[in-house]
Amino acid sequence: MKKYRNILLYVLLILAAFAMAPGSALAQKPEIVAVDKVSGPMEDIITLKGSNFGSVIGDVEVHFGAQKGVVKTVTDQLLEVAVPPGSTHDNISVTHIPNKLTGYSSPQFLLSFSGVSPFDVTRLGPQQDFNAADGLYDHCLCDLNTDGRVDIAAANRANTNISILQNTSTGVGSINFSKSEENVNFATLQIKCGDLNGDGRPDLVATEGTTAVSDTRIFILQNNGAMNFTHQEIKLTGQLAGKIEIADLDRDGKPEIIVTDQKVNPGGGKIVILKNISNGPIVMESPVTLTVNESVSADAIAIKDLNGDHFPDIAVSQFGSSTNAIHISVNKSTPGNISFDPFTKLAIPDVVFEMKIADVDNDRKPDVIVSRVLTGQIAVYLNTTATVGGAISIVKKADLPVQTGVWGFDVGDVDGDGLVDIVSSSTTNTKISISSNQSSAGNVSFTTVEKSVTFITREMRVGDLDGDGKPEISFCSVDKPGTPASKVSILRNKSCVLPKINPERTPIAICANLLPYKLTATASKGSYYQWLKNGVQVSCGLNQYTFDVTAGTGTGVYSVKILAEGSTCASTPATGCSLESNQVDITVGAASAATFTAVADPNPLCEGGKLTLKASPTSATKYSWTGPDGFAKEGATVELDNFELKNAGTYEVFITVGTCVATRKTVVVKASSFPTFTVGYPGSNNLCEGDPAKTLTVFPSTGFNYQWKKDGANIADTDASHDVTSVSSQSGSYTVKVTSASCVGKEVETAPVVINVVKPPVAAITAPASACEGQEVSFTTTNNVGDPDYEWTFGDSQTASIQNPTHIYNNSNAGYTVTLKVSFAGACPAADTHTIEITDAPTMTISTTAPDYKICSGETITLTIANTFVDPVWSNGDTGFSTTVGDDGIFKVTAKAANGCVLTAQSTPIVKIPAANIILTAEPAKINEGETSQLNADGLLDYTWTPSETLTASNIPNPVAQPIKTTEYTVSGLDQNGCIGTATITLTVFGEAIVNKLGPKNFFSPNNSGPNDVWLVENITDFPQCAVTIYDDKGVKVFDAKPYANDWDGKFNGKDLPDGVYFYVIRCEGEENSPRTGSITLIR
């Protein structure tokens, strides 16, 4: 396991620690431990449970992806927030503005709206197009100016401007944008939104989109408010920047920037990590890389918590390979120290350009979703991880057919049923696919519909843009010759809302003193609410989410209709929305003068303890309690054993006096919870002998009692930190036992941290003093104890990070200086240098018969070097100047030049394109003679059918066939990758016996005079399944053939047969029991 740490972060780590105790230091990160709901509509109240939220509403901001919610109440451990309409599918974040630190929920939140599944494509509005800049490639959604409307930022690869589309929509149904530009001096490719410096404003990160193949840049636009940005760029030396993610990898409250490297690295694909050390202005540490073993590049990436330990894990794919895989790494970081396990690999035979993590089957475990470009599918892998914090397991459950050329996709609840739907693009068709999720735990099921659009598309986003809480679909057009679109297009979601009334308690009798009794319906901004009593309207108004049952309205059955998309209080056209809610049966009784109170004992409550809820006096008829996690009990005093954090929140009791509810009381129950404790330390877990002591710190670092342990035994320290001195006896496994004075008997112990006291590493280069251009040179160094970092620079701007690398110099030089630095994450550094002379040698390059290094299924590619070299040996074992290969991969050749230099060259990675996925049907597949069948083929760009004689056309995808016999049709053509694809289908024909369609002649005269020289059977060439056998008058077989080509000339074994009468038998396949027989007269 390779670890990336920095000693300079030590002080920052202490500041970033989170704590539970109220009144603790400002520098403690908000910690979200639990969320009471993972989906809900706009204005729904979500309760976050954890610690370090503070007590001042103005100090905290809560974001649901693209938009922040309105905080309703906040205590140090409980926070209630209203869901904003512009929520996008993402983790909920809580930012404490004074200390600029952010905490994130483990589950992602899904904006829903109480709609109906599957999605009705007719409920999409007309396409609206908004100009970006030339070469539009990607876009992201976020409320850049915090005005409550979600804006769009777009990357453009043929323009140096990032396009900012400020949302100027004036209300529901009106979507408009005002465009401005941010010039970053380079074209851009990918773009992402996220708050990097904890000020509550989303910043922008984009990758360079020029033709450069290395040393590309990322651009950070710090959001200063009011659409004003400060620019900075960071060069990624040796890397080709691909996809971007923003995630707090070490949970120190400051999210990192993560970028995939699309450049081919034979030693393993690379992921670039920029550690965030911002404290005001955005500041990132120098880039470090994470190696994706068993991959040569990295592209599509998703970073979310896959094993439930609150640390985001990484899933990534290789760039542009048809023999791809999902590579997953478990996050093993601690605050300030970024560390990941080696990647595990799950093969997927397709090019993957997009990857998302979302809970598809609603089992509270996030699943992995990828696009399959070549097969036109979305693959869904369900999460079957068994252990919190343990090894991650995913299992493929479905390949969803979508449009061919699917590239990007996004997730969101477009039909409003509370499940994650998928919206996907197509770079080949002017259609998009909307896949409605109808899955259940452990089972994957989607219903997919398509929507025609103006342009071919690439990147998709799902999010509400007009403030009605129903997510729109936005997408980027793809420029192509003759169609330089560069449009961000929007399809407005006009789905109807099926309202729900809360409280749902029905029937209910309420005493008159409890009036007004408030009913609340599902929020849908811009809609009219028609409140009904016994089916008759009692009130109707715009955005009237609530209704008060009063003495005036009184007893009755109440419901509500949401009137929208053309429906109003005055009219409800057929195209509008008018769905009715559940009914609540309310009876209003006489007033009650009784007064009651309700309390929780104790409050706050330790996890594992007993919660007691009491209402007094106890003279009421009935006490009905409800609360978090489905709590429901009756009685003046109710109890809950084994209290957990999920049980914290608001409890309500309905108190019935006589026959009606006289009082409703609420109690807020807090938890004295133990957060997840971790031990952090600066730099590496290796401590060099003779160096200063390494300080270990437990997080949270205040508010608890601590007992340090080494190798399972208590040691002297009981503070929040412990110093490990640099002597060998201090090597060991360190943990902390944590207790709290407020929760007697409760204790937890941290996961162990292993500290190795090691001898300082040695750097000693072993390499030749000279070598040739193009020669593979081996560099080695001393073996060291532990797992130090190796940093090689070869003097020609190339680098390596393994212990014993090889390198090829492409230019001669009297003396390249090779430098090696060995350290433990910068600690205990050792260095060495070596000079190597590179002499001239002819350049050995590999040429190929396929310039793009792509081959179709079943094809091969020939790799060749010039015949001026000697003794070539290829990496596949072939010798000679060329080799022919039919597989993916990188191939090397080693050969000797005329001057004796041993040179090595390697090919560009060869990509094997899978066979075309041709879907071929015949409707019907069996016909009677004289009938027709509709043939249909899909999956090719052009079509050629054979045999063509019985088809209405041979060059279209859907000819009509009318064969007179059972026929096998073959269709072939080019697929989207330029490969030839072929498929066959058999059309069965029932009808008159074949032999009855034949016309055998009873006479022929084979005398070379022209007419009648061969025995003719009319029509037999149409039936190759028929065999002909001929006998003489003695029963001797003189001829047989299958098929018969009308070519018997009266010979047997090359000699003329005598004149006379001969007999024939004709048998056809499937009709062997009814042959045709007869006689032939042969006269010369």
Buried (B, 14 or more C-beta within 10 A) or exposed (E): EBBBBBBEBBEBBBBBBBBBBBEBBEBBBBBBBBBBBBBBBBBBBBBBBBBBBBEEBEBBBBBBBBBBBBBEBBBBBBBBBBBBBBBBBBBBBBBBBBBBBBBBBBBBBBBBBBBBBBBBBEBBBEBBBBBBBBBBBBBBBBBBBBEBBBBBBBBBBBBBBBBBBBBEBEEBBEBBBEBEBBEBEBBBBBBBBBBBBBBBBBBBBBBBBBEEEEBBBBBBBBBEEEBEBEBBEBEBEBBBBBBBBBBBBBBBBBBBBBBBBBBBBEEBBBBBBBBBBBBEEBBBBEBBBBBBEBBBBBBBBBBBBBBBBBBBBBBBBBBBBBBBBBBBBBBBBBBBBBBBBBBBBBEBBBBBBBBBBBBBBBBEBBBBBBBBBBBBBBBBBBBBBEEEBEEBBBEBBBBBBBBBBBBBBBBBBBBBBBBBBBBBBBBBBBBBBBBBBBBEEEEBBBBBBBBEBEBBBBBBBBBBBBBBBBBBBBBBBBBEEEEEBBBBBBBBBBBBBBBBBBBEBEEBBBBBBBBEBEBBBBBBBBBBBBBBBEEEEBBBEEEBBBBEBEEEBEBBBBBBBBBBBBBBBEEBEEEBBBBBBBBBEBBBBEBBEBEBEBEBBBBBBBBEBEBBBBBEEEEBEBBBBBBBEEBEBEBBBBEBEEBBBBBBBBBBBBBBBBEBBBBBBEBBBBBBBBBBBBBBBBBBBBBBEEBEEBBBBBBBBBBBEBBBBBEEEEEEBEEBBBEBEBEEEBBBEBBBBBBBEBBEEBBBEBBBBEBBBBBBBBBEBEBEEBBBBBBBBEBEBBEBEBBBBBBBBBBBEBBBBEBEBBBBBEEEBEEBEBBBBBBBBBBBBBEBEBBBBBBEBBEBEBEBEBEEBBBBBEBEBEBBBBEEBEEBBBBBEBEEBBBEBEEBBBBBBBBBBEEEBBBBBBBBBBBBBBBBBBEBBBEEEEBEEEBBBEBBBBBBBEBBBEEEEBBBEBEBBEBEBBBBBBBEBEBBBBBBBEBBBBBEBEBBBEBEEBBEBBEBBEEBBBBEEEEBBBBBBEEBEBBBBBBBBBBBEEEEEBBEBEBBEBEBBBEBEEEEBEEEEBBBBBBBEEBEEEBBEEEBEBEE
